[in-house]
Amino acid sequence: MTIADDSVFPMDNVASCIQLSPEEENQIVSDLIKESELDLKEGNLYYVVSNSWFSRWQSYVGPCVGMLSIDKQSSDGQHANMTHTKIANRPGPIDNSDIISKGNNFDNNSLDVTRMLEEGTDYVLVPEKVWERLLEWYEGGPALPRKLISQGIGRKQYSVEVYPLSLKVTDARDNSLLIVKLSKKATIGELHELVCKIKQVEQKKACIWDYFNSSKQSPLTASEQTLEEANLLMDHDILLEVLPDGDHSSHSGMDSMGNELALVPLEPSRSSVSIAGGPTMSNGHSTGSSFSLYQGTSVSSSLTNTDDKHDIYKGERGGLAGLQNLGNTCFMNSAIQCLVHTPPLVEYFLQDYSDEINMENPLGMHGELALAFGDLLRKLWSSGRTVIPPRLFKSKLARFAPQFSGYNQHDSQELLAFLLDGLHEDLNRVKQKPYIEMKDSDGRPDEEVASECWKNHMARNDSLIVDVCQGQYKSTLVCPVCEKISITFDPFMYLSLPLPSTVSRTMVVTVFYCDGSGLPMPYTVTVLKHGSCRDLCQALGTSCCLKSDEMLLLAEVYDHRIYRYLDPAESLNSIKDDEHIVAYRIKSGASETKLEVIHRRPDNMKGGERKSFGTPLVTYLAEDPQFGANIEASVRQLLAPLRRAYSSTKSHDGKENGFVSVGSDEQPIISNTHSESHSLTIGSKEQAGTSCGESSFQLLLTTESSEPIGKASFIKPTKLIRVYLDWTERENELYDSNYLKDLPEVHKTGFTSKKTRQEAISLFSCLEAFLTEEPLGPDDMWYCPRCKEHRQATKKLDLWKLPEILVFHLKRFSYSRYLKNKLDTFVNFPIHNLDLTKYVKSKDGQSYVYDLYAISNHYGGLGGGHYTAYCKLIEDNKWCHFDDSHVTTATEAEIKSSAAYVLFYQRVRTKGQMDGETSQVHRV
């Protein structure tokens, strides 16, 4: 399969004489993207464009529908709905130089894109017609065309093959090296044709071998088998042998039907038991195998698949083999080692499980995933420490789960979830799943509903994975409006536990007094991430010692004005970290007339034009009707805490960022003594200013005419009176406006001067955070059957039934539109005797105590890092560290670290529990 030549779109294309507006360019591109999405088919061309250039173009024209692009320069949490005050300039020519590999000298058909780049962050993919328009408007380049391919079995998924396979062909005649690039969907026949054409060799004289690990594996005979089906990987080694004239025995490794023959001597079978029956795979490989079991430990293999040939070290226990890294496959190796050291899975796959392979399950992989996993497990448990390359398994994985294809780093937990679900469906004993209509709990006893739900689940799902890995939890939803309660009992395969820091959120809110009795003060509180503003008010009320007759009014301040007031029921998700939130202390049952005071001062840069500054002050007016004198008295009362204690030239001490620090020894001097004429005893200068009966402040209504307010001015009755307070030199002498400035953001790293050392988190605290009642997120609303509307219900989870194998996933990764984050918090987890009995709500009288036997670790940051595994050889009571191909012993003290990501526990059976069980897998 070849890629379109760059000359199709020459670099010297002349730009259109008529320059379109940004809006027109955006509309054209958006329409073309929609058009391309309606015509998806294999072979469609897409073009790789540097995100560095594309993000500048999007800043110029605005976001395009269907395009994912993250501007690295603005990934600091700016919220998307804010309009930019400055319009971006039109970008220059398209420049893809930053994403082109420097090693582009292998062939002239296409340029290579630098490896390991991330779509949406480093590059974007645009349809062919979009590229043509961008090239017409901006010129530049170079062009990086790539083809759309389909992946997966049954349910196809389309993806653009940004990185075609790069194969290293060694010529056996002179050991010269040739690099060829083809799509993974190209056939072995096309590979033959291309290699022979470049080497100028007759195809009938050429024999091409799979040369994985510089060792002859199997001949790659010209056929319609794809490179992907042949398990060829990126940078795979291929060997070219050219037969002498007259010798045409290049197909000596094939039978008369063209099928591959075993190319290594097979060890004599010591058992007539055929493991899993050995059905033929879709790629032509046979998986027939014979094994001899030695007291349930050593396994002797006679595999016909030569992908993973390995020698046997006699006399050494199994389970000590490492896995070769095939290129960023450490996530897969870590997950596999944890699963193949799971005792019930080892026992199961070392026996004959052929009768349980479900070839007909439309939700499964026709048994191929279970067979590939079983073969790999048996190789890893063969005696010896030889490194196993999991090529066949990765190939199957890529076919059935295209999201794990390629050679970028992935998440070991996501792979584990897929493998457990895939193994379940491939081994599901239920051949025809019945339709079962779920019933509501309707107030029935929990035991009855739970038993009914589990029976219905088992009627459709019955496999080894259900037997040992699936438990059941109780989910309770409560409607916040009608208080409808919905209770369901659902199965689970693993528990994803949030770290407390991912459940909660630290917020900084500045509290202002509406009666002028105190200075504004910022408070830092911790609330649930998906909580409501009511929760925030409760936390603030505790921190600021809110009185019983007071309440808090939350507001967002933007551009020195009240942008919005926050409703108590509003979700905290609507508040961004870079916003400024204030809370006004008001008396419960205050009047409905609200007064907002916006501060202004002259802008010397604009000829004295007044501009807003500081934080607005809010209070409620008690008298009705309102006159200017009432407004002035209220303003004076609000400003009272800001009165300077000394001369105007002396600034206040003990302040940080415009606020009195908590540790300041000096107490603010506040005058709250009022006379009936509403004047304050604040100094002779102010009294002199009010003796003539004129207003002591320059107050104006925020109307178009900015009407000045005198003492006798009548204010039209309304629920909100908004006024300007124009600060003059006189106000600056009497009041310290610094207390109104530097309003802190909701959350900003480094805001507090002292950072407390983070305490260690226990596994129990993570579990309790998982079981804590919390409101659903705004994107996860529940449809209330009584209200007939989607509601932000509260959700409570409880453990009802726990499985023999209990898997905990620690949610260390968090993702948002602009931010990706990993928490390296140390979680203290028990190795022995994890007792969860008190968390299990079903009253079955059993104890639920677990021992740890495996850990999947992640080191480093997002988008990279490294995965390893700790696994326990239970019979030897010994821990080992599996770092890809390197296997070393480990102590219990070593296995506890902040890298622990997925924890595997096995239930400890008491003697009484074991007496009633057979040697078969226990059914929970």
Sequence and secondary structure as in RCSB ss.txt:
>XXXX:A:sequence
MTIADDSVFPMDNVASCIQLSPEEENQIVSDLIKESELDLKEGNLYYVVSNSWFSRWQSYVGPCVGMLSIDKQSS
DGQHANMTHTKIANRPGPIDNSDIISKGNNFDNNSLDVTRMLEEGTDYVLVPEKVWERLLEWYEGGPALPRKLIS
QGIGRKQYSVEVYPLSLKVTDARDNSLLIVKLSKKATIGELHELVCKIKQVEQKKACIWDYFNSSKQSPLTASEQ
TLEEANLLMDHDILLEVLPDGDHSSHSGMDSMGNELALVPLEPSRSSVSIAGGPTMSNGHSTGSSFSLYQGTSVS
SSLTNTDDKHDIYKGERGGLAGLQNLGNTCFMNSAIQCLVHTPPLVEYFLQDYSDEINMENPLGMHGELALAFGD
LLRKLWSSGRTVIPPRLFKSKLARFAPQFSGYNQHDSQELLAFLLDGLHEDLNRVKQKPYIEMKDSDGRPDEEVA
SECWKNHMARNDSLIVDVCQGQYKSTLVCPVCEKISITFDPFMYLSLPLPSTVSRTMVVTVFYCDGSGLPMPYTV
TVLKHGSCRDLCQALGTSCCLKSDEMLLLAEVYDHRIYRYLDPAESLNSIKDDEHIVAYRIKSGASETKLEVIHR
RPDNMKGGERKSFGTPLVTYLAEDPQFGANIEASVRQLLAPLRRAYSSTKSHDGKENGFVSVGSDEQPIISNTHS
ESHSLTIGSKEQAGTSCGESSFQLLLTTESSEPIGKASFIKPTKLIRVYLDWTERENELYDSNYLKDLPEVHKTG
FTSKKTRQEAISLFSCLEAFLTEEPLGPDDMWYCPRCKEHRQATKKLDLWKLPEILVFHLKRFSYSRYLKNKLDT
FVNFPIHNLDLTKYVKSKDGQSYVYDLYAISNHYGGLGGGHYTAYCKLIEDNKWCHFDDSHVTTATEAEIKSSAA
YVLFYQRVRTKGQMDGETSQVHRV
>XXXX:A:secstr
     GGGS TT    SS   HHHHHHHHHHHHHHHHTT  TT EEEEEEHHHHHHHHHHH   TT     GGGT
TT  TTS  SS      SEE GGGB TT  S SS   B TT  BTTTEEEEEHHHHHHHHHHH EE   EEEEEE
ESSSS EEEE SS EEEEEEETTTTEEEEEEE TTSBHHHHHHHHHHHHT  GGGEEEEE GGGS  EE  SSS 
BTTTTT  TTEEEEEEE  TT   TTTTB TTS B   S     S   BGGG  B TTS B   BEEEETTTEEE
E  S  TT     TT  SS   B   SS HHHHHHHHHHHT HHHHHHHTS  GGG  SS TTTTTTHHHHHHHH
HHHHHTSSS   B  HHHHHHHHHH GGG SSS   HHHHHHHHHHHHHHHT S SS         TT  HHHHH
HHHHHHHHHH  SHHHHHH EEEEEEEE TTT  EEEEEEEESSEEEE HHHHEEEEEEEEEESSS S  EEEEE
EEETT BHHHHHHHHHHHTT  TTEEEEEEEEETTEEEEE  TTSBGGGS TTSEEEEEEEETT  S EEEEEEE
EEEGGGTTEEEEEEEEEEEE  SSSEEHHHHHHHHHHHHGGGB SS TTS  SSEETTEE TT SS       B 
TT  B   HHHHHHHTTSS SSEEEESSTT  B  TT EE   SEEEEEEE  HHHHHHB GGGGS    SS TT
 SSS      EEHHHHHHHHHS EE  TTS EEETTTTEEE  EEEEEEEE  SEEEEEEE EEE SS EEE   
 EE  SS EE GGGB S      EEEEEEEEEEES TT  EEEEEEEETTTTEEEEEETTEEEEE TTTS STTE
EEEEEEE   HHHHHT  SS    
